[in-house]
Amino acid sequence: MSDRTPPAETTQSNPYWWDAAPRRSEAPATLPERVDVAIVGAGYTGLSAALTLARRSREVLVFDAEAAGSGASSRNQGHLGVNRHFYAQATAAFGKQKALQIFREDEAAIDFTVDLIQREKIECYLQRNGRFVGAAKTGHYDQMAREAEALRREIGYDVHTIPRAEVRQQIGTDDYVGGEVRPREGCVHSALFHNGLLDRALRAGARVVSGTPVQHVERTKDGFVVSSPKGKVHARDVLIATNALSGDLVPYIKRRILPYHGAGIVTEPLSPERIRSVVPAMRPCVDTRKLGRTVRPSPDGTRIVFGGRATMAESDPGVSGVRLGAIMRRVFPQLSDVRITHSWFGPTGITFQKMPHIGLYEGMHCALGYSPYGVAQAPYLGHKAALRILRANDAATAFDDLPFETRPLYFGNPWFLPAVVAYYRYKDFISR
Ligand SMILES: Cc1cc2nc3c(=O)[nH]c(=O)nc-3n(C[C@H](O)[C@H](O)[C@H](O)COP(=O)(O)OP(=O)(O)OC[C@H]3O[C@@H](n4cnc5c(N)ncnc54)[C@H](O)[C@@H]3O)c2cc1C
């Protein structure tokens, strides 16, 4: 089947995750005149920061342009993992010691998020049953094995290399030449996690106002004035937590974040045998392709959730669902006759150095650009940004002093992405 087959399935364009966790509109009748902290963005970053601040008795107001969480935080596939690029990239850019610090902290973000979910009793199908990373090419597998060995030796990192002969115990395809299992990773139901975080932040006393874009932030002698269509609010501190949707609010940030739209699809309910024919170990899987694919069982174990991006050309989830469905069926011929019920997009923010950014710009705090591993990182760096606002001793992170780069002629419109994606497709296609 070609991945250009015309749409033949009935799909919903809302994320599958919203079936169990619909988006909610939070709208206090009036905005307060003054708060300690105004947060722009009610995704994982903004809400995690709000929770930490409200628990320490700060008056917090979180603005969201849409319903809270309708950015990436309720659209993602819920893989809880480290960014596999971090170690190699950080070593090349900053040397081994700094790379190890960054990698350790990336792992610590998983521990933080798991602990947050457990401590707050957020019911979001948390599973820490490991994640499989498939090596698409022999060179990737060799590099993976070298890195695994180095990380095991240097920091006791828990990872098992999987030779080709054992790949089918992890994933039901011959597409990979080997891989690795990272036992400390796992997955959640993304939108239930977001709703839980929203509840806990509200219960702790934070206020959240949906459907209210922040239009302007102006610095004053004792803080900021935050302007929105619902009025102005004075805030001593501001946190920008807008990730891919940063828009024109802070042009400095806009020039440093590449907004990229990831896509997801989900199958109709399938028998347990069918599900296990795709994910025998019932754990999430990713791969080393430049245009990586993700696959996992749905949290209730009845469907397959598949993610990736076929091309940058389409913006209609109906069309993208058909193309992504064709890729899924090519990788897993055992799914050739299954129907796709949901197909959706979601915005994710990538930095040029492909690492998250936490920092301060003209007095405003920001945490964003998870590139795109934000399920563990966004709650973690949201919390850390809150600690910076609180001037707490444990606010420091290994990401604090990393560069936040832009490129000449980049003003926030990634005009070059279709060409980059086409090039990546070619690189993924050429021989192993
Ligand atoms: C399809 C998809 C799959 C993904 N899968 C994974 C995965 O499996 N694992 C993983 O680790 N990561 C994944 N990610 C990435 C992860 O979801 C994000 O990194 C994370 O959710 C970022 O959270 P955030 O709070 O920073 O941003 P968002 O959740 O995007 O929140 C930003 C919010 O800011 C609001 N906003 C923007 N501008 C304004 C303004 N001017 N005024 C008010 N509000 C504003 C937006 O409305 C939005 O709600 C995926 C992303 C996508 C899109």
The ligand as a MOL file (V3000), in Angstrom:
LIG
                    3D

  0  0  0     0  0            999 V3000
M  V30 BEGIN CTAB
M  V30 COUNTS 53 58 0 0 0
M  V30 BEGIN ATOM
M  V30 1 C 2.3540 14.8070 18.7930 0
M  V30 2 C 3.3580 14.9850 19.9060 0
M  V30 3 C 3.9090 13.8720 20.5230 0
M  V30 4 C 4.8370 14.0260 21.5560 0
M  V30 5 N 5.2660 12.9160 22.2030 0
M  V30 6 C 6.1200 13.0510 23.2630 0
M  V30 7 C 6.5090 11.9230 24.0070 0
M  V30 8 O 6.0450 10.8130 23.7680 0
M  V30 9 N 7.4060 12.1000 25.0120 0
M  V30 10 C 7.9080 13.3280 25.3380 0
M  V30 11 O 8.7180 13.4230 26.2730 0
M  V30 12 N 7.4930 14.4440 24.6820 0
M  V30 13 C 6.6070 14.3390 23.6630 0
M  V30 14 N 6.1640 15.4520 23.0190 0
M  V30 15 C 6.6180 16.7840 23.4930 0
M  V30 16 C 5.8840 17.2340 24.7700 0
M  V30 17 O 4.4960 17.0450 24.6250 0
M  V30 18 C 6.1600 18.7210 25.0270 0
M  V30 19 O 7.5760 18.9210 25.0730 0
M  V30 20 C 5.5740 19.2400 26.3300 0
M  V30 21 O 4.1990 18.9440 26.4090 0
M  V30 22 C 5.7820 20.7490 26.4260 0
M  V30 23 O 4.9940 21.2610 27.4800 0
M  V30 24 P 4.8580 22.8260 27.6550 0
M  V30 25 O 4.0290 23.0670 28.8400 0
M  V30 26 O 6.2030 23.4510 27.6610 0
M  V30 27 O 4.1660 23.3330 26.3180 0
M  V30 28 P 2.5840 23.2050 25.7790 0
M  V30 29 O 1.9750 22.0370 26.4090 0
M  V30 30 O 2.6720 23.2930 24.3300 0
M  V30 31 O 1.9550 24.4710 26.4510 0
M  V30 32 C 2.2080 25.7780 25.9930 0
M  V30 33 C 0.9270 26.5670 26.2110 0
M  V30 34 O 1.2120 27.9570 26.0330 0
M  V30 35 C 0.0190 28.5490 25.5750 0
M  V30 36 N 0.3580 29.8680 24.9920 0
M  V30 37 C 1.1750 30.1420 23.9520 0
M  V30 38 N 1.2410 31.4820 23.7660 0
M  V30 39 C 0.4620 32.0710 24.7040 0
M  V30 40 C 0.1280 33.4130 25.0210 0
M  V30 41 N 0.6320 34.4590 24.3430 0
M  V30 42 N -0.7200 33.6420 26.0500 0
M  V30 43 C -1.2210 32.5990 26.7690 0
M  V30 44 N -0.9450 31.3100 26.4970 0
M  V30 45 C -0.1010 31.0420 25.4880 0
M  V30 46 C -0.5230 27.5580 24.5580 0
M  V30 47 O -1.9020 27.7460 24.3040 0
M  V30 48 C -0.1940 26.2300 25.2420 0
M  V30 49 O -1.2990 25.6910 25.9430 0
M  V30 50 C 5.2500 15.3330 21.9670 0
M  V30 51 C 4.7010 16.4610 21.3390 0
M  V30 52 C 3.7600 16.2860 20.3340 0
M  V30 53 C 3.1610 17.5160 19.7180 0
M  V30 END ATOM
M  V30 BEGIN BOND
M  V30 1 1 1 2
M  V30 2 1 2 3
M  V30 3 2 2 52
M  V30 4 2 3 4
M  V30 5 1 4 5
M  V30 6 1 4 50
M  V30 7 2 5 6
M  V30 8 1 6 7
M  V30 9 1 6 13
M  V30 10 2 7 8
M  V30 11 1 7 9
M  V30 12 1 9 10
M  V30 13 2 10 11
M  V30 14 1 10 12
M  V30 15 2 12 13
M  V30 16 1 13 14
M  V30 17 1 14 15
M  V30 18 1 14 50
M  V30 19 1 15 16
M  V30 20 1 16 17
M  V30 21 1 16 18
M  V30 22 1 18 19
M  V30 23 1 18 20
M  V30 24 1 20 21
M  V30 25 1 20 22
M  V30 26 1 22 23
M  V30 27 1 23 24
M  V30 28 2 24 25
M  V30 29 1 24 26
M  V30 30 1 24 27
M  V30 31 1 27 28
M  V30 32 2 28 29
M  V30 33 1 28 30
M  V30 34 1 28 31
M  V30 35 1 31 32
M  V30 36 1 32 33
M  V30 37 1 33 34
M  V30 38 1 33 48
M  V30 39 1 34 35
M  V30 40 1 35 36
M  V30 41 1 35 46
M  V30 42 1 36 37
M  V30 43 1 36 45
M  V30 44 2 37 38
M  V30 45 1 38 39
M  V30 46 1 39 40
M  V30 47 2 39 45
M  V30 48 1 40 41
M  V30 49 2 40 42
M  V30 50 1 42 43
M  V30 51 2 43 44
M  V30 52 1 44 45
M  V30 53 1 46 47
M  V30 54 1 46 48
M  V30 55 1 48 49
M  V30 56 2 50 51
M  V30 57 1 51 52
M  V30 58 1 52 53
M  V30 END BOND
M  V30 END CTAB
M  END
